[in-house]
């Protein structure tokens, strides 16, 4: 994601739990104590997604965008998170991204959506995203 965003001309500060060859190297986002940028865009590890969301919002990011499994908000245990931090946008994708870039062959199977929080906005909007051409 970071490489594509940078290709569109945006300044990117990239971190990853593992080395990826792009950005500033291996860092644990949950251990960061200050914002590296006002906008946080990530595909968090699923088991730690709520911690990522709370940490990003708690650090005062202006915009937080998380790529999550499409059923993310269906879990009762996330009702409190949703009530405390209602997202500004829930944006399901109409296609399944290929996270493995065809390494294992076959078709991608995980359906995902973007969930976006914009500082100061509390109304949640839902819009389906068409696959880019």
MDTraj code that builds the backbone (N, CA, C; nanometers):
import mdtraj as md
import numpy as np

residues = "UNK UNK UNK UNK UNK UNK UNK UNK UNK UNK UNK UNK UNK UNK UNK UNK UNK UNK UNK UNK UNK UNK UNK UNK UNK UNK UNK UNK UNK UNK UNK UNK UNK UNK UNK UNK UNK UNK UNK UNK UNK UNK UNK UNK UNK UNK UNK UNK UNK UNK UNK UNK UNK UNK UNK UNK UNK UNK UNK UNK UNK UNK UNK UNK UNK UNK UNK UNK UNK UNK UNK UNK UNK UNK UNK UNK UNK UNK UNK UNK UNK UNK UNK UNK UNK UNK UNK UNK UNK UNK UNK UNK UNK UNK UNK UNK UNK UNK UNK UNK UNK UNK UNK UNK UNK UNK UNK UNK UNK UNK UNK UNK UNK UNK UNK UNK UNK UNK UNK UNK UNK UNK UNK UNK UNK UNK UNK UNK UNK UNK UNK UNK UNK".split()
xyz = np.array([
    [0.0826, -0.1193, 0.0000],
    [0.0000, 0.0000, 0.0000],
    [0.0866, 0.1252, 0.0000],
    [0.1903, 0.1236, 0.0808],
    [0.2744, 0.2427, 0.0930],
    [0.3367, 0.2807, -0.0405],
    [0.3842, 0.1815, -0.1137],
    [0.4493, 0.2085, -0.2420],
    [0.3508, 0.2717, -0.3407],
    [0.2292, 0.2214, -0.3463],
    [0.1279, 0.2759, -0.4381],
    [0.0901, 0.4178, -0.3976],
    [0.0715, 0.4417, -0.2685],
    [0.0374, 0.5768, -0.2222],
    [0.1494, 0.6741, -0.2577],
    [0.2743, 0.6319, -0.2402],
    [0.3887, 0.7167, -0.2761],
    [0.3921, 0.7431, -0.4266],
    [0.3551, 0.6435, -0.5074],
    [0.3526, 0.6619, -0.6525],
    [0.2529, 0.7689, -0.6949],
    [0.1521, 0.7939, -0.6112],
    [0.0546, 0.8996, -0.6394],
    [0.1036, 1.0358, -0.5909],
    [0.2280, 1.0428, -0.5449],
    [0.2883, 1.1698, -0.5095],
    [0.2767, 1.2109, -0.3639],
    [0.2277, 1.1221, -0.2791],
    [0.2141, 1.1552, -0.1375],
    [0.3407, 1.1176, -0.0613],
    [0.3732, 1.1973, 0.0393],
    [0.4849, 1.1638, 0.1282],
    [0.4394, 1.0484, 0.2171],
    [0.5176, 0.9442, 0.2259],
    [0.4801, 0.8242, 0.3007],
    [0.5874, 0.7912, 0.4030],
    [0.5447, 0.7657, 0.5258],
    [0.6303, 0.7093, 0.6285],
    [0.5794, 0.5673, 0.6458],
    [0.6604, 0.4707, 0.6079],
    [0.6151, 0.3323, 0.6068],
    [0.6844, 0.2519, 0.7147],
    [0.6052, 0.1740, 0.7879],
    [0.6606, 0.0793, 0.8842],
    [0.5906, -0.0537, 0.8641],
    [0.6542, -0.1575, 0.9085],
    [0.5953, -0.2907, 0.9000],
    [0.6576, -0.3746, 1.0101],
    [0.5815, -0.4689, 1.0606],
    [0.6336, -0.5571, 1.1651],
    [0.7483, -0.6407, 1.1099],
    [0.7423, -0.6693, 0.9809],
    [0.8521, -0.7433, 0.9191],
    [0.9112, -0.6579, 0.8075],
    [1.0356, -0.6855, 0.7714],
    [1.1025, -0.6088, 0.6660],
    [1.0331, -0.6315, 0.5328],
    [1.0070, -0.5226, 0.4589],
    [0.9365, -0.5341, 0.3324],
    [1.0162, -0.4791, 0.2149],
    [1.1244, -0.4096, 0.2407],
    [1.2010, -0.3510, 0.1321],
    [1.1548, -0.2120, 0.0946],
    [1.0480, -0.1614, 0.1558],
    [1.0001, -0.0265, 0.1281],
    [0.9748, 0.0426, 0.2601],
    [1.0237, 0.1626, 0.2755],
    [0.9934, 0.2383, 0.3961],
    [1.1047, 0.2326, 0.4985],
    [1.0674, 0.2562, 0.6224],
    [1.1678, 0.2749, 0.7266],
    [1.2003, 0.1494, 0.8056],
    [1.1512, 0.0375, 0.7655],
    [1.1942, -0.0854, 0.8296],
    [1.0979, -0.1414, 0.9313],
    [1.1496, -0.2291, 1.0113],
    [1.0692, -0.3078, 1.1034],
    [1.0432, -0.2322, 1.2326],
    [0.9146, -0.2047, 1.2612],
    [0.8749, -0.1368, 1.3843],
    [0.7392, -0.1905, 1.4257],
    [0.7149, -0.1939, 1.5541],
    [0.5862, -0.2375, 1.6056],
    [0.4998, -0.1143, 1.6292],
    [0.3957, -0.0979, 1.5498],
    [0.3075, 0.0185, 1.5588],
    [0.2508, 0.0360, 1.6992],
    [0.2193, -0.0741, 1.7649],
    [0.1580, -0.0648, 1.8972],
    [0.2541, -0.0130, 2.0039],
    [0.3841, -0.0077, 1.9733],
    [0.4821, 0.0471, 2.0666],
    [0.5167, 0.1928, 2.0369],
    [0.4640, 0.2453, 1.9271],
    [0.4897, 0.3862, 1.8933],
    [0.4208, 0.4760, 1.9954],
    [0.4900, 0.5809, 2.0402],
    [0.4292, 0.6710, 2.1374],
    [0.3982, 0.8080, 2.0802],
    [0.4316, 0.8289, 1.9522],
    [0.3952, 0.9542, 1.8863],
    [0.3644, 0.9267, 1.7397],
    [0.2831, 1.0124, 1.6853],
    [0.2455, 0.9965, 1.5443],
    [0.3645, 1.0217, 1.4532],
    [0.3802, 0.9382, 1.3544],
    [0.4813, 0.9610, 1.2524],
    [0.4230, 1.0388, 1.1350],
    [0.2885, 1.0426, 1.1268],
    [0.2178, 1.1139, 1.0201],
    [0.0745, 1.1375, 1.0681],
    [0.0062, 1.2395, 1.0143],
    [-0.1307, 1.2681, 1.0593],
    [-0.2349, 1.1701, 1.0066],
    [-0.1994, 1.0919, 0.9055],
    [-0.2917, 0.9945, 0.8464],
    [-0.2294, 0.8564, 0.8615],
    [-0.3078, 0.7619, 0.9127],
    [-0.2611, 0.6245, 0.9286],
    [-0.3468, 0.5358, 0.8398],
    [-0.2812, 0.4652, 0.7481],
    [-0.3487, 0.3727, 0.6566],
    [-0.2781, 0.2398, 0.6704],
    [-0.3545, 0.1353, 0.7059],
    [-0.2882, 0.0066, 0.7262],
    [-0.3836, -0.1103, 0.7105],
    [-0.3248, -0.2258, 0.6945],
    [-0.3931, -0.3537, 0.6953],
    [-0.3415, -0.4248, 0.8206],
    [-0.4065, -0.4026, 0.9350],
    [-0.3503, -0.4541, 1.0603],
    [-0.3623, -0.6058, 1.0713],
    [-0.2762, -0.6667, 1.1526],
    [-0.2947, -0.8090, 1.1811],
    [-0.4338, -0.8278, 1.2420],
    [-0.5103, -0.9232, 1.1921],
    [-0.6504, -0.9350, 1.2321],
    [-0.6664, -0.9473, 1.3834],
    [-0.5836, -1.0277, 1.4471],
    [-0.5963, -1.0487, 1.5916],
    [-0.5682, -0.9223, 1.6722],
    [-0.4970, -0.8269, 1.6126],
    [-0.4627, -0.7045, 1.6843],
    [-0.5319, -0.5815, 1.6266],
    [-0.6305, -0.6024, 1.5422],
    [-0.6933, -0.4893, 1.4730],
    [-0.7580, -0.3900, 1.5687],
    [-0.8278, -0.4369, 1.6712],
    [-0.8899, -0.3424, 1.7642],
    [-0.7834, -0.2608, 1.8367],
    [-0.6741, -0.3234, 1.8771],
    [-0.5650, -0.2500, 1.9419],
    [-0.5061, -0.1457, 1.8460],
    [-0.4907, -0.1808, 1.7189],
    [-0.4405, -0.0860, 1.6190],
    [-0.5349, 0.0332, 1.6061],
    [-0.6647, 0.0060, 1.5976],
    [-0.7636, 0.1127, 1.5824],
    [-0.7588, 0.2056, 1.7027],
    [-0.7665, 0.1492, 1.8214],
    [-0.7660, 0.2302, 1.9437],
    [-0.6362, 0.3098, 1.9579],
    [-0.5246, 0.2486, 1.9244],
    [-0.3954, 0.3161, 1.9363],
    [-0.3848, 0.4322, 1.8373],
    [-0.4242, 0.4099, 1.7138],
    [-0.4168, 0.5158, 1.6122],
    [-0.5053, 0.6337, 1.6493],
    [-0.6278, 0.6055, 1.6906],
    [-0.7198, 0.7124, 1.7302],
    [-0.6676, 0.7806, 1.8565],
    [-0.6183, 0.7017, 1.9525],
    [-0.5676, 0.7562, 2.0779],
    [-0.4466, 0.8456, 2.0614],
    [-0.3655, 0.8214, 1.9586],
    [-0.2492, 0.9069, 1.9340],
    [-0.2887, 1.0378, 1.8674],
    [-0.4158, 1.0491, 1.8250],
    [-0.4627, 1.1748, 1.7676],
    [-0.4490, 1.1875, 1.6173],
    [-0.4479, 1.0757, 1.5464],
    [-0.4403, 1.0827, 1.4002],
    [-0.5615, 1.1563, 1.3450],
    [-0.5414, 1.2358, 1.2413],
    [-0.6514, 1.3087, 1.1770],
    [-0.7414, 1.2140, 1.0992],
    [-0.6804, 1.1154, 1.0352],
    [-0.7536, 1.0141, 0.9586],
    [-0.6907, 0.8788, 0.9884],
    [-0.7755, 0.7797, 1.0114],
    [-0.7312, 0.6425, 1.0312],
    [-0.8094, 0.5567, 0.9321],
    [-0.7388, 0.4829, 0.8482],
    [-0.8029, 0.3942, 0.7503],
    [-0.7469, 0.2541, 0.7699],
    [-0.8357, 0.1611, 0.7999],
    [-0.7962, 0.0233, 0.8251],
    [-0.8647, -0.0699, 0.7257],
    [-0.7868, -0.1563, 0.6624],
    [-0.8414, -0.2585, 0.5752],
    [-0.8700, -0.3801, 0.6622],
    [-0.9988, -0.4166, 0.6722],
    [-1.0428, -0.5214, 0.7639],
    [-1.1240, -0.6266, 0.6895],
    [-1.1377, -0.7444, 0.7494],
    [-1.2253, -0.8466, 0.6924],
    [-1.3674, -0.7915, 0.6872],
    [-1.4426, -0.8309, 0.5866],
    [-1.5766, -0.7734, 0.5667],
    [-1.6709, -0.7999, 0.6823],
    [-1.6519, -0.9089, 0.7548],
    [-1.7401, -0.9391, 0.8673],
    [-1.6912, -0.8765, 0.9981],
    [-1.5950, -0.7886, 0.9928],
    [-1.5331, -0.7326, 1.1129],
    [-1.6349, -0.6768, 1.2126],
    [-1.7312, -0.6015, 1.1646],
    [-1.8265, -0.5349, 1.2535],
    [-1.9412, -0.6258, 1.2956],
    [-1.9426, -0.7508, 1.2522],
    [-2.0508, -0.8423, 1.2876],
    [-2.0336, -0.9032, 1.4261],
    [-1.9161, -0.8913, 1.4848],
    [-1.8884, -0.9547, 1.6140],
    [-1.9421, -0.8698, 1.7289],
    [-2.0135, -0.9338, 1.8199],
    [-2.0695, -0.8636, 1.9363],
    [-1.9604, -0.7971, 2.0192],
    [-1.8413, -0.8589, 2.0249],
    [-1.7342, -0.8026, 2.1072],
    [-1.6828, -0.6688, 2.0526],
    [-1.7182, -0.6342, 1.9286],
    [-1.6733, -0.5063, 1.8722],
    [-1.7789, -0.3962, 1.8829],
    [-1.8934, -0.4283, 1.9413],
    [-1.9996, -0.3284, 1.9562],
    [-1.9514, -0.2102, 2.0397],
    [-1.8745, -0.2373, 2.1450],
    [-1.8230, -0.1297, 2.2304],
    [-1.7276, -0.0395, 2.1515],
    [-1.6391, -0.0992, 2.0733],
    [-1.5472, -0.0213, 1.9899],
    [-1.6252, 0.0675, 1.8943],
    [-1.7245, 0.0095, 1.8294],
    [-1.8060, 0.0842, 1.7330],
    [-1.8794, 0.1994, 1.8027],
    [-1.9318, 0.1743, 1.9240],
    [-2.0039, 0.2786, 1.9985],
    [-1.9096, 0.3901, 2.0445],
    [-1.7910, 0.3524, 2.0900],
    [-1.6947, 0.4512, 2.1383],
    [-1.6297, 0.5297, 2.0252],
    [-1.6062, 0.4631, 1.9142],
    [-1.5371, 0.5251, 1.7999],
    [-1.6108, 0.4899, 1.6711],
    [-1.7286, 0.5509, 1.6490],
    [-1.7996, 0.5176, 1.5249],
    [-1.7181, 0.5631, 1.4040],
    [-1.6983, 0.4744, 1.3080],
    [-1.6224, 0.5142, 1.1898],
    [-1.7002, 0.6137, 1.1055],
    [-1.6273, 0.6930, 1.0309],
    [-1.6884, 0.7889, 0.9394],
    [-1.7359, 0.7178, 0.8131],
    [-1.6574, 0.6219, 0.7694],
    [-1.6893, 0.5479, 0.6465],
    [-1.6696, 0.3989, 0.6676],
    [-1.7606, 0.3201, 0.6138],
    [-1.7448, 0.1760, 0.5975],
    [-1.7573, 0.1536, 0.4475],
    [-1.6486, 0.1022, 0.3870],
    [-1.6386, 0.0954, 0.2411],
    [-1.6033, -0.0459, 0.1947],
    [-1.7039, -0.1306, 0.1749],
    [-1.6743, -0.2672, 0.1293],
    [-1.6275, -0.2695, -0.0162],
    [-1.5325, -0.3568, -0.0440],
    [-1.4832, -0.3744, -0.1806],
    [-1.5703, -0.4766, -0.2529],
    [-1.5951, -0.4546, -0.3809],
    [-1.6743, -0.5488, -0.4602],
    [-1.5861, -0.6537, -0.5285],
    [-1.4604, -0.6607, -0.4872],
    [-1.3677, -0.7603, -0.5387],
    [-1.2822, -0.8096, -0.4224],
    [-1.2151, -0.9194, -0.4435],
    [-1.1272, -0.9757, -0.3421],
    [-0.9825, -0.9468, -0.3804],
    [-0.9134, -0.8651, -0.3008],
    [-0.7729, -0.8361, -0.3333],
    [-0.6873, -0.9621, -0.3237],
    [-0.5884, -0.9693, -0.4094],
    [-0.4964, -1.0821, -0.4104],
    [-0.3746, -1.0447, -0.3251],
    [-0.3805, -1.0757, -0.1959],
    [-0.2734, -1.0404, -0.1039],
    [-0.1475, -1.1233, -0.1258],
    [-0.1612, -1.2356, -0.1921],
    [-0.0460, -1.3228, -0.2159],
    [0.0136, -1.3028, -0.3552],
    [-0.0466, -1.2137, -0.4327],
    [0.0018, -1.1822, -0.5673],
    [0.0249, -1.3082, -0.6498],
    [-0.0743, -1.3989, -0.6417],
    [-0.0760, -1.5237, -0.7189],
    [0.0367, -1.6199, -0.6839],
    [0.1007, -1.6001, -0.5684],
    [0.2094, -1.6899, -0.5278],
    [0.1610, -1.8328, -0.5096],
    [0.0411, -1.8496, -0.4540],
    [-0.0097, -1.9841, -0.4297],
    [-0.1068, -2.0277, -0.5379],
    [-0.1338, -1.9427, -0.6355],
    [-0.2270, -1.9775, -0.7420],
    [-0.3708, -1.9699, -0.6947],
    [-0.4639, -1.9827, -0.7857],
    [-0.6050, -1.9798, -0.7485],
    [-0.6560, -1.8386, -0.7281],
    [-0.7795, -1.8305, -0.6906],
    [-0.8449, -1.7010, -0.6741],
    [-0.8413, -1.6578, -0.5269],
    [-0.8301, -1.5265, -0.5020],
    [-0.8347, -1.4770, -0.3641],
    [-0.9691, -1.5106, -0.2994],
    [-0.9669, -1.5373, -0.1694],
    [-1.0890, -1.5803, -0.1012],
    [-1.1373, -1.4854, 0.0080],
    [-1.0562, -1.3879, 0.0493],
    [-1.0954, -1.3017, 0.1606],
    [-1.1636, -1.1741, 0.1113],
    [-1.2841, -1.1516, 0.1642],
    [-1.3567, -1.0288, 0.1331],
    [-1.3220, -0.9253, 0.2389],
    [-1.2951, -0.8026, 0.1949],
    [-1.2495, -0.6990, 0.2870],
    [-1.3258, -0.5686, 0.2656],
    [-1.3076, -0.4804, 0.3626],
    [-1.3633, -0.3458, 0.3525],
    [-1.2664, -0.2486, 0.4171],
    [-1.2739, -0.1244, 0.3722],
    [-1.2016, -0.0164, 0.4378],
    [-1.2930, 0.0414, 0.5446],
    [-1.2381, 0.0649, 0.6622],
    [-1.3085, 0.1389, 0.7656],
    [-1.2235, 0.2618, 0.7927],
    [-1.2878, 0.3789, 0.7874],
    [-1.2151, 0.5056, 0.7966],
    [-1.2742, 0.5919, 0.9070],
    [-1.1871, 0.6450, 0.9906],
    [-1.2263, 0.7417, 1.0931],
    [-1.1656, 0.8760, 1.0564],
    [-1.2463, 0.9812, 1.0578],
    [-1.1993, 1.1174, 1.0348],
    [-1.2219, 1.1937, 1.1648],
    [-1.1155, 1.2503, 1.2177],
    [-1.1207, 1.3184, 1.3472],
    [-1.2365, 1.4181, 1.3523],
    [-1.3189, 1.4072, 1.4551],
    [-1.4294, 1.5006, 1.4763],
    [-1.5597, 1.4616, 1.4095],
    [-1.5590, 1.3605, 1.3237],
    [-1.6821, 1.3168, 1.2567],
    [-1.7341, 1.1900, 1.3248],
    [-1.8640, 1.1885, 1.3563],
    [-1.9195, 1.0739, 1.4290],
    [-2.0338, 1.0033, 1.3561],
    [-2.0773, 1.0550, 1.2425],
    [-2.1809, 0.9873, 1.1643],
    [-2.1153, 0.8855, 1.0723],
    [-2.1685, 0.7645, 1.0721],
    [-2.1131, 0.6586, 0.9882],
    [-2.1869, 0.6528, 0.8554],
    [-2.1088, 0.6531, 0.7474],
    [-2.1638, 0.6406, 0.6120],
    [-2.1116, 0.5115, 0.5500],
    [-2.1939, 0.4547, 0.4641],
    [-2.1622, 0.3269, 0.3997],
    [-2.1661, 0.3475, 0.2492],
    [-2.0609, 0.3088, 0.1813],
    [-2.0578, 0.3186, 0.0353],
    [-1.9794, 0.2014, -0.0202],
    [-2.0386, 0.1325, -0.1144],
    [-1.9742, 0.0190, -0.1797],
    [-1.8742, 0.0703, -0.2824],
    [-1.7540, 0.0150, -0.2819],
    [-1.6496, 0.0575, -0.3758],
    [-1.6426, -0.0379, -0.4937],
    [-1.6515, 0.0164, -0.6127],
    [-1.6367, -0.0625, -0.7354],
    [-1.4880, -0.0879, -0.7601],
    [-1.4570, -0.1994, -0.8238],
    [-1.3178, -0.2320, -0.8546],
    [-1.2618, -0.1310, -0.9521],
    [-1.1430, -0.0768, -0.9221],
    [-1.0805, 0.0169, -1.0166],
    [-1.0514, -0.0511, -1.1502],
    [-1.0598, 0.0239, -1.2518],
    [-1.0352, -0.0301, -1.3859],
    [-0.8881, -0.0362, -1.4151],
])
top = md.Topology()
chain = top.add_chain()
for i, resn in enumerate(residues, 1):
    res = top.add_residue(resn, chain, resSeq=i)
    for name in ("N", "CA", "C"):
        top.add_atom(name, md.element.get_by_symbol(name[0]), res)
traj = md.Trajectory(xyz[None], top)
